[in-house]
Amino acid sequence: MFNSFLIKIKALEDTQINNVAEQIHMSIVEIIKQKNEYDFLKAFTVSTFLGYGRYKLDIEKGKIYFFRVTTLNKNLFALLSSIFFRKKILKEDVKIENSIFLVKDILISGQQSKWAGSFNKEHIDYIFNNNDLDDILKIKFITPTFFKIGSKFYDEINSEILFNNLLKKFNKYSDYKIDKSCLEELKNINIKLENINKRIISLKRCKVQGFTGEITLDFKDIEQKIKKIAYILLKFSFYSGVGYKSERGFGQVIIL
């Protein structure tokens, strides 16, 4: 249902990419358009090159880079993974902005990378059948995260904002739907902020503020059903990202 995989690439020349995640996103969009699969254009997210900054990145010839793609549709995963495997086998290049790369490998398993893996109905069923879920769950926000509600941007997080954002995304892409009335109870989950750092984010038309850091969610006084729904949404967040513009690499999270 939801998949995450890494693309390992090798630079063929010295260049510079101005906005890495944005340009990777545009490259994937072009691949999807070439296959006339326009329904998939919003069903994926990308990262920057792992371990590097987002803006004005100097690319070194011969150097290896990794970027992450998550798909929120199983057919899109099949399409993109097959295309990148083909490029690897045939040694076809990949263009990101004006930079040319060769695909060296595709990592699709959690055993290969903590950033790869899948989340499907079996995982959802396991959570619903598990009455021993931890009462404490910690999430780390790896890339700057922010929210847009109406015309306003927010760099604060609480249970209501977090779960409202995730529930909308989950119900849009999942075959299994969660009743939105659960939000009334989800917003009662206590969140503790830790090591929060504010970050300035440059968008096309403005600059906004986001945050990175960690949050701890406390489920001790939460009904089992709501706790399980929260777990499903938080596991999903690894694939969907959190907040606004997550498809372009913002709001990427990992469960600690």
C-alpha positions in Angstrom: 0.0 0.0 0.0 2.7 2.5 1.1 6.4 2.1 0.1 9.7 3.8 0.7 12.9 3.2 -1.2 16.3 4.8 -1.9 17.9 5.5 -5.2 21.7 5.3 -5.2 23.2 7.5 -7.9 26.7 8.5 -9.1 27.4 12.0 -10.4 28.8 12.1 -13.9 30.0 15.8 -13.8 30.7 18.7 -11.5 27.6 20.9 -11.3 25.3 22.6 -8.8 21.6 21.9 -7.9 19.8 25.0 -6.5 16.9 23.3 -4.7 17.6 19.5 -4.5 14.2 18.1 -3.3 12.3 20.4 -5.6 14.3 19.3 -8.6 14.1 15.6 -7.7 10.3 16.0 -7.4 10.2 17.6 -10.9 12.2 14.8 -12.3 9.8 12.2 -10.9 6.8 14.2 -12.1 8.3 14.1 -15.7 8.8 10.3 -15.4 5.1 9.9 -14.4 3.9 12.2 -17.2 5.9 10.3 -19.8 3.9 7.2 -18.7 0.6 9.1 -18.9 -0.2 8.2 -15.3 -1.5 11.6 -14.3 -3.5 10.3 -11.3 -0.2 9.5 -9.6 1.3 13.0 -9.7 0.5 13.7 -6.0 0.9 10.2 -4.7 4.6 10.4 -3.8 7.2 12.3 -1.7 10.9 12.8 -2.2 13.8 13.8 0.0 16.9 15.9 -0.6 20.2 14.0 -1.1 20.5 12.2 2.3 23.0 13.9 4.5 23.2 17.1 2.5 21.5 20.5 2.5 18.6 21.4 0.3 19.8 24.6 -1.4 22.7 25.3 -3.8 24.4 21.9 -3.4 27.7 21.5 -5.2 27.7 18.1 -7.0 31.1 16.4 -7.3 31.9 14.2 -10.3 32.2 10.5 -9.3 30.6 11.0 -5.9 27.7 8.7 -4.7 24.5 10.3 -3.5 21.2 8.8 -2.2 17.7 10.2 -2.3 14.5 8.7 -1.0 11.1 8.3 -2.7 7.9 7.2 -1.0 4.8 6.1 -2.8 1.3 6.2 -1.5 -0.1 4.0 -4.2 1.1 0.4 -4.8 0.8 0.8 -8.6 3.0 3.9 -8.5 5.6 1.9 -6.5 5.6 -0.8 -9.2 6.0 1.8 -11.9 8.8 3.8 -10.4 10.8 0.9 -9.0 10.7 -0.9 -12.4 11.8 2.3 -14.2 14.8 2.8 -11.9 15.8 -0.9 -12.0 15.7 -0.7 -15.8 17.9 2.4 -15.7 20.3 0.6 -13.5 20.5 -2.5 -15.7 20.7 -0.5 -19.0 23.0 2.2 -17.5 20.6 4.9 -18.5 21.2 8.3 -16.9 18.9 10.3 -14.7 18.8 14.1 -15.0 18.1 16.3 -12.0 17.9 19.9 -13.0 21.1 20.2 -15.2 23.0 17.4 -13.4 23.4 13.9 -14.9 23.7 10.8 -12.8 23.9 7.0 -13.2 21.6 4.8 -11.2 23.8 2.4 -9.2 21.2 0.7 -7.0 17.7 0.7 -5.6 17.2 -0.1 -1.9 13.6 -1.2 -1.1 14.0 -3.2 2.1 14.2 -2.0 5.7 17.1 -4.4 6.1 19.0 -2.4 3.5 18.2 1.1 5.0 16.2 2.5 7.8 14.7 4.8 5.2 13.3 1.9 3.1 10.3 -0.3 3.8 6.6 -0.8 3.4 3.3 -0.4 5.3 0.3 -2.4 4.2 -3.0 -3.9 5.4 -1.1 -6.7 7.3 0.7 -4.0 9.4 -2.6 -2.2 10.1 -4.3 -5.5 11.1 -1.3 -6.3 13.4 -1.7 -2.9 15.2 -5.4 -3.4 15.6 -4.9 -6.9 17.1 -2.1 -5.8 19.4 -3.1 -4.8 22.9 0.5 -4.3 24.1 1.4 -1.2 22.2 3.9 1.1 24.1 2.3 3.9 26.0 5.1 6.2 24.9 6.1 6.9 21.2 8.8 9.3 20.1 8.9 10.9 16.6 11.9 12.8 15.2 11.3 15.5 12.6 14.3 15.2 10.3 13.5 18.0 7.8 11.8 21.4 8.5 8.1 21.0 9.1 5.3 23.5 8.9 1.6 23.6 8.4 -0.8 25.6 6.3 -4.3 26.1 7.5 -6.3 28.3 5.2 -4.0 31.1 4.0 -1.8 31.0 7.2 1.4 29.1 7.9 2.1 27.6 11.3 5.4 26.3 12.8 3.8 25.0 16.0 2.6 21.4 16.5 -0.1 19.9 18.8 -2.2 16.7 18.7 -5.0 18.4 16.8 -2.9 19.8 14.0 -0.7 16.7 13.7 -3.5 14.1 13.5 -5.8 16.3 11.4 -3.0 16.5 8.8 -2.2 12.8 8.9 -5.9 11.7 8.9 -6.6 13.7 5.7 -3.6 12.2 3.9 -4.3 8.7 5.1 -8.0 8.6 4.0 -7.0 10.1 0.7 -4.6 7.3 -0.2 -5.5 4.3 1.9 -8.1 1.6 1.1 -8.8 1.4 4.8 -10.6 4.6 6.0 -10.6 6.1 9.5 -13.7 8.0 10.7 -12.8 11.6 11.1 -14.9 11.8 14.3 -11.9 10.1 15.9 -10.1 13.5 15.8 -12.1 14.6 18.9 -10.3 12.0 20.9 -7.0 12.0 19.1 -6.5 15.7 20.0 -6.5 14.6 23.7 -3.1 12.8 23.2 -0.4 14.6 25.2 2.6 15.8 23.2 5.9 16.8 24.7 8.3 18.9 22.6 12.0 18.1 22.8 15.0 19.7 21.1 12.9 21.9 18.9 14.8 24.1 16.5 13.2 26.8 14.3 14.2 26.9 10.6 13.6 29.4 7.9 12.1 27.8 4.8 12.3 29.5 1.4 9.2 28.9 -0.8 8.7 30.3 -4.3 6.8 33.4 -3.2 7.8 33.8 0.5 9.8 32.7 3.4 8.2 30.9 6.3 9.3 29.4 9.6 9.3 25.6 10.3 10.8 23.4 12.9 12.9 20.2 13.4 13.3 18.2 16.6 11.5 15.5 18.5 8.1 15.0 20.1 7.0 12.4 22.6 3.4 11.2 22.5 1.9 9.8 25.8 -1.0 7.3 25.4 -1.4 6.3 29.1 -4.9 7.7 29.5 -6.0 7.1 25.9 -8.6 4.4 25.0 -7.1 1.4 23.2 -9.1 2.0 20.0 -7.9 5.6 19.7 -4.3 4.6 20.7 -4.3 2.0 17.8 -5.6 4.6 15.3 -2.9 7.0 16.4 -0.2 4.3 16.0 -1.5 3.6 12.4 -1.4 7.3 11.5 2.1 7.8 13.0 3.5 4.7 11.2 1.9 6.2 8.0 3.7 9.5 8.6 7.0 7.8 7.8 5.7 7.5 4.2 3.5 10.5 3.8 5.6 13.1 5.7 3.9 15.6 8.0 2.6 19.0 7.2 2.7 21.2 4.1 4.8 20.5 1.1 5.8 17.1 2.4 5.8 15.8 -1.1 8.9 18.0 -1.7 10.9 16.8 1.2 9.6 18.9 4.1 8.2 17.2 7.2 10.1 13.9 6.9 10.0 11.9 10.1 11.2 8.7 11.6 9.9 6.8 14.7 12.6 6.4 17.3 
